[in-house]
Amino acid sequence: MDDVRVYVPLEGEHFTAIDRATGATVWTQDIESDWPPLVHDGVVYLAASDELHALDAATGNHRWRAPVPRGAMAPMVMAGNVLIVLEAPDTVLAFAPNGGRFWTTPLGGTTGRASLAVGASSVFVGLDNRVVALWATNGEKRWDRTLPGEITSTSFARDRVFAGSTSNEIYALDAGNGELAWKFRVGGDVAGVTATDDHVFVVSLDNMARALSRRSGNQVWKRALSTRPAAAPQVFEGVVAVSGVESTATFNSRTGAPIGTFDAPTLLRGQPLVDATPRPFAVSIVAMTRDGRAIGLRPVEMMFREQAVQPLAVLPGRALVKEPSPLR
């Protein structure tokens, strides 16, 4: 979603935009996709089965389309103004804002789970049991690191790349050379990892959420989850949101203290969309359910207007009268 609309791929080759505030349909295009769209600078990018579509976010009109014959195998990402697409089974594609192809880099190897993360100058690809770093400008390989298990999720923060694995471990790699900085073992396959400048937030299939120090890998806090996590945590404004198939739980990112839980009326379809900078009285969370409903939520804590500060016309309290001294 962006500030105005929510963009939803639907079964039956339909792609629709709805008004974020009201849920009313704004426009619809006949495009099928199994991947979440990406919104950037007024353009919605959607990876279909054999091509990439760029649509005007306000109208839904096509700006351009480009062939991706073998289809995408991970959600797209933006590296600056470069659109990065991972094409099955092992090829990274980079597109310009006008649809021109910047570069193409085959990675080789076997097909497996895939994920993308971007830094200031690099693209990091988790593919099967490898993490590969490419220069964002030309697609040339910087380094290639093989890790135990299968990579389930990747994230980048400051000078490190973080990879969660089915080996029940989270690995921190130096972004410059791929060397291992630290690793941390959890109690199940890593379902998702999200890194910030200070912390790495990890959810795993032992139904636990953890915060680790980005620098050292020391555990800062951990909390049990009431449902199995379905995706990487979302982090915004001091809050960590962890989504399962039935609910989304939120925690204080610094302490891990529970904040609240959204229990969906039925099973969720993917992660709820969360605005990183929620506004008072605005829909800040949008959840999709598997029975075809979109649900817009407003944060309760922001629903009560504070009165404007006014000068005091009368001082509070009561006036004190000077009493005569008992010594006189």
Helices and strands as residue ranges (DSSP letters): E 5-10, E 14-19, E 25-29, E 38-40, E 43-47, E 51-56, E 62-67, E 77-79, E 82-87, E 91-95, E 101-106, E 114-118, E 122-127, E 130-135, E 141-146, E 151-157, E 160-165, E 169-174, E 180-185, E 190-195, E 199-204, E 208-213, E 219-224, E 234-236, E 239-243, E 247-252, E 258-263, E 273-274, E 285-288, E 294-297, G 300-302
